[in-house]
Amino acid sequence: MPRTTQLRTYTVREGMLDAWVERWRSQIVPLRLELGFEIGGAWTDRERNQFVWLISYDGPETFAERNALYWASPARAAMNLDPDDYVERTEERLVEPVV
């Protein structure tokens, strides 16, 4: 399958941005990497209370199939992490490099 990259923008609940970043960094990133995803970067926009990141997958399955594997994994369930506790709105866009 061709490489797929998503630009994800999360609008985080007021006062929860730092807590979200810590959970993302310590729990989500390691599992995503273990499952073959790549993280292209992550940024906070404190003025808008947003968290923005790039996630890619380039493997034998589609991004959607690999993402479903992530969500169904026992390691993901063990996180006891409901994104809705932190994130008010999610926007996902497929992006392609131009260089």
Short mmCIF file of the C-alpha atoms (twelve columns), coordinates in Angstrom:
data_MODEL
# 
_entry.id   MODEL 
# 
loop_
_atom_site.group_PDB 
_atom_site.id 
_atom_site.type_symbol 
_atom_site.label_atom_id 
_atom_site.label_alt_id 
_atom_site.label_comp_id 
_atom_site.label_asym_id 
_atom_site.label_seq_id 
_atom_site.Cartn_x 
_atom_site.Cartn_y 
_atom_site.Cartn_z 
_atom_site.pdbx_PDB_model_num 
ATOM 1  C CA . MET A 1  0.000   0.000  0.000  1 
ATOM 2  C CA . PRO A 2  1.234   3.529  -0.600 1 
ATOM 3  C CA . ARG A 3  2.301   5.700  2.311  1 
ATOM 4  C CA . THR A 4  -0.627  7.504  3.921  1 
ATOM 5  C CA . THR A 5  -0.197  10.593 6.085  1 
ATOM 6  C CA . GLN A 6  -2.861  12.282 8.164  1 
ATOM 7  C CA . LEU A 7  -2.723  15.756 9.633  1 
ATOM 8  C CA . ARG A 8  -4.742  15.617 12.834 1 
ATOM 9  C CA . THR A 9  -5.946  18.673 14.697 1 
ATOM 10 C CA . TYR A 10 -7.537  18.226 18.107 1 
ATOM 11 C CA . THR A 11 -9.302  21.012 19.928 1 
ATOM 12 C CA . VAL A 12 -8.621  20.160 23.548 1 
ATOM 13 C CA . ARG A 13 -10.871 20.912 26.518 1 
ATOM 14 C CA . GLU A 14 -9.969  24.051 28.425 1 
ATOM 15 C CA . GLY A 15 -7.152  23.430 30.890 1 
ATOM 16 C CA . MET A 16 -6.394  19.923 29.568 1 
ATOM 17 C CA . LEU A 17 -3.773  20.619 26.874 1 
ATOM 18 C CA . ASP A 18 -0.699  19.768 28.939 1 
ATOM 19 C CA . ALA A 19 -2.340  16.656 30.389 1 
ATOM 20 C CA . TRP A 20 -3.323  15.528 26.883 1 
ATOM 21 C CA . VAL A 21 0.205   16.071 25.551 1 
ATOM 22 C CA . GLU A 22 1.654   14.002 28.383 1 
ATOM 23 C CA . ARG A 23 -0.751  11.093 27.804 1 
ATOM 24 C CA . TRP A 24 -0.178  11.272 24.046 1 
ATOM 25 C CA . ARG A 25 3.607   11.335 24.451 1 
ATOM 26 C CA . SER A 26 3.855   8.613  27.101 1 
ATOM 27 C CA . GLN A 27 1.144   6.189  25.951 1 
ATOM 28 C CA . ILE A 28 -0.113  6.799  22.423 1 
ATOM 29 C CA . VAL A 29 3.185   7.441  20.663 1 
ATOM 30 C CA . PRO A 30 4.970   4.275  21.880 1 
ATOM 31 C CA . LEU A 31 2.092   2.035  20.797 1 
ATOM 32 C CA . ARG A 32 1.698   3.779  17.447 1 
ATOM 33 C CA . LEU A 33 5.417   3.309  16.766 1 
ATOM 34 C CA . GLU A 34 5.274   -0.325 17.874 1 
ATOM 35 C CA . LEU A 35 2.480   -0.925 15.352 1 
ATOM 36 C CA . GLY A 36 4.460   0.573  12.473 1 
ATOM 37 C CA . PHE A 37 3.164   4.121  12.388 1 
ATOM 38 C CA . GLU A 38 5.482   7.089  12.068 1 
ATOM 39 C CA . ILE A 39 5.000   10.390 13.855 1 
ATOM 40 C CA . GLY A 40 6.062   13.303 11.635 1 
ATOM 41 C CA . GLY A 41 5.831   15.901 14.371 1 
ATOM 42 C CA . ALA A 42 3.475   17.377 16.932 1 
ATOM 43 C CA . TRP A 43 2.700   20.948 17.964 1 
ATOM 44 C CA . THR A 44 0.512   22.843 20.381 1 
ATOM 45 C CA . ASP A 45 -1.384  25.993 19.499 1 
ATOM 46 C CA . ARG A 46 -2.099  27.372 22.951 1 
ATOM 47 C CA . GLU A 47 -4.045  30.355 21.630 1 
ATOM 48 C CA . ARG A 48 -6.613  28.002 20.088 1 
ATOM 49 C CA . ASN A 49 -6.184  25.220 22.676 1 
ATOM 50 C CA . GLN A 50 -5.254  22.827 19.879 1 
ATOM 51 C CA . PHE A 51 -2.910  19.905 19.440 1 
ATOM 52 C CA . VAL A 52 -1.714  19.210 15.883 1 
ATOM 53 C CA . TRP A 53 0.236   16.178 14.711 1 
ATOM 54 C CA . LEU A 54 1.249   14.170 11.655 1 
ATOM 55 C CA . ILE A 55 0.881   10.399 11.600 1 
ATOM 56 C CA . SER A 56 1.883   8.151  8.696  1 
ATOM 57 C CA . TYR A 57 1.711   4.499  7.800  1 
ATOM 58 C CA . ASP A 58 3.506   2.736  4.970  1 
ATOM 59 C CA . GLY A 59 2.985   -0.989 5.177  1 
ATOM 60 C CA . PRO A 60 1.138   -3.967 3.763  1 
ATOM 61 C CA . GLU A 61 -2.267  -2.863 5.074  1 
ATOM 62 C CA . THR A 62 -4.195  0.322  4.463  1 
ATOM 63 C CA . PHE A 63 -3.950  3.112  7.010  1 
ATOM 64 C CA . ALA A 64 -7.551  2.385  8.027  1 
ATOM 65 C CA . GLU A 65 -6.837  -1.313 8.576  1 
ATOM 66 C CA . ARG A 66 -3.738  -0.584 10.645 1 
ATOM 67 C CA . ASN A 67 -5.593  2.093  12.599 1 
ATOM 68 C CA . ALA A 68 -8.345  -0.419 13.404 1 
ATOM 69 C CA . LEU A 69 -5.652  -2.791 14.690 1 
ATOM 70 C CA . TYR A 70 -4.369  -0.016 16.964 1 
ATOM 71 C CA . TRP A 71 -7.833  0.627  18.421 1 
ATOM 72 C CA . ALA A 72 -8.544  -3.088 18.890 1 
ATOM 73 C CA . SER A 73 -5.222  -3.889 20.542 1 
ATOM 74 C CA . PRO A 74 -5.122  -5.018 24.175 1 
ATOM 75 C CA . ALA A 75 -2.355  -2.464 24.785 1 
ATOM 76 C CA . ARG A 76 -4.704  0.322  23.676 1 
ATOM 77 C CA . ALA A 77 -7.461  -0.959 25.972 1 
ATOM 78 C CA . ALA A 78 -4.991  -1.143 28.868 1 
ATOM 79 C CA . MET A 79 -4.323  2.597  28.550 1 
ATOM 80 C CA . ASN A 80 -7.731  3.297  30.063 1 
ATOM 81 C CA . LEU A 81 -7.705  6.470  27.970 1 
ATOM 82 C CA . ASP A 82 -10.859 7.918  26.456 1 
ATOM 83 C CA . PRO A 83 -9.861  10.757 24.115 1 
ATOM 84 C CA . ASP A 84 -13.267 12.368 24.712 1 
ATOM 85 C CA . ASP A 85 -12.125 13.134 28.258 1 
ATOM 86 C CA . TYR A 86 -9.559  15.509 26.734 1 
ATOM 87 C CA . VAL A 87 -10.578 16.306 23.163 1 
ATOM 88 C CA . GLU A 88 -13.658 18.308 22.179 1 
ATOM 89 C CA . ARG A 89 -13.232 18.105 18.417 1 
ATOM 90 C CA . THR A 90 -11.053 16.145 15.995 1 
ATOM 91 C CA . GLU A 91 -10.226 17.069 12.439 1 
ATOM 92 C CA . GLU A 92 -8.331  14.603 10.237 1 
ATOM 93 C CA . ARG A 93 -7.010  15.376 6.762  1 
ATOM 94 C CA . LEU A 94 -5.059  13.237 4.343  1 
ATOM 95 C CA . VAL A 95 -2.009  15.162 3.171  1 
ATOM 96 C CA . GLU A 96 0.637   14.495 0.525  1 
ATOM 97 C CA . PRO A 97 4.184   15.827 0.257  1 
ATOM 98 C CA . VAL A 98 4.900   18.291 -2.527 1 
ATOM 99 C CA . VAL A 99 8.691   18.244 -2.346 1 
# 
